[in-house]
Amino acid sequence: MTGRRTPWPGVPATEEHAEYPPPEPGPPEDPALRERLADAVDASDAPDVVFAVSRRGRRTLHGGGTAPPPGVPREDLRYEIGSASKTFTALLLMRLIRRGVLTGGEAAATCLDPGRNAGPHPVTLAHLITHTSGLPALPADFVRRGLPAWRTNPYARYPAGRLTDTFLRHAPRHRPGTRWHYSNYGVSVLGHAIAAATGTAWEDLITGQVLRALGLSGTALRAQGPETDAVGHRKDGRTPVPPFDAGGFQAAGGVRSTPGDLLTFLEAHLDPARSPAAGALRAVRVPVLRRGLGHRHVHTVAWFRHPTDGGPMYFHSGATLGQQAFLGYRPDTDTALAAVCTRRFRARDPFIATAYALLAEA
C-alpha cells in the first residue's frame, strides 16, 4: 500500500521487490582471522564459546571453551541470544509496516483492548520498539513475582496475560516520546500488541515473517534438548542452569539460534537485495533516534549504531541467566560477526568487550 507514513522520518513504508543477483565467490579463508577468533574464544573464558565471522561472503567459525566438548559440535548447537532477539522483533515490525499491515503509530493499548480510549498521549508501537515509551525496564512487580525462581527462571513466572494487564492498568512513568530508557517490558508489550492487531500468534508471526523468510531453519523460540540446544551456566562457569523460559517476554528475549543462522540473519542485513525482506532490512539501518551528550548515541529501529573510521557499525548484545550473545555487522567492510557463549554475564565480563573489539577492528 503506497503513501502510508511511518513515525520515523527517512524510513519509507512501502515494500520493494527483492532482486536475486547470483552470489559471487568469496576470498580464500584468512589464517590470521582464524587465529584471532581462536584468541577471542580463549579470552572469553566460558564453558562453550563460538565466534563466527562472515567477511565478503566467506565464513569462518571457531568454537571452544573451558568445558569438555559436548556431544554435538558447538558450532551446530542453538544458543540463547537474550536481548539480541529485539533485532528480530524490529525486523518483523518493519516488514508489517512496509506491507501496509501496520504503520507503527498505532496505540499499543488500543491494539490490546480495541474498545479502550488511548488518550491524548498514547504509547505507540514506535515508542515501544525505540525504548521511548516511558515504561521502566521491567514491570514494578516483576521482582516480587519472580523471586521464588530468581536463580532458575524468573521470567517464566510472569506470563503474557499478566504483562499485558499490567501495561493496561498502569500509566508510563514519563510521557511517551520524551525520554529513552531501555525496556524489556516495552518490547515485550510490543510483541503482544502486534499479535493482537494482526490476529496472529507471536510465534507464527516471527516464524513466518522472519525465520522462514530468511531461511533460518536452525532458529526457534523454545529449547528441545541437549542434542540441539547449548546448556547455559552460572557465573562460575560450572553450574548448569535450565533452558531460558521467556514467559510473556518472548519478543524481548526469546530467540535461540545457531551461529550459522545468526550469520545468515546478519548477511541479509549486509546484502538486503538478495532477501524477500529487502525493504525492511534497509529500513532497520536508518537512524531514528539520537541521545546523550552531543547526541553521540545513535539508534536505528533495531540496532545500536557506532561510528568507525570507514563507516557505521551496527550491533546488539544479549544475555539470559546462563548464556550471552553479540550480533553485529559493518557494511563498509562487508563483515558480520555472531558470537555466543554459555556463561552468565558477570562484572568485568570479557565476552562482549572481546566481540565488540573484533568487529570494530574488522
Helices and strands as residue ranges (DSSP letters): H 31-44, E 49-55, E 58-64, G 74-76, E 79-80, G 82-85, H 86-98, H 108-112, H 125-129, H 142-146, G 147-149, G 154-157, H 160-169, H 184-198, H 202-206, I 207-211, H 212-214, E 219-220, E 232-233, E 240-241, G 247-249, H 250-253, E 256-257, H 259-270, G 272-274, H 278-283, E 287-291, G 293-295, E 297-300, E 304-307, E 312-319, E 324-330, E 335-341, H 350-360
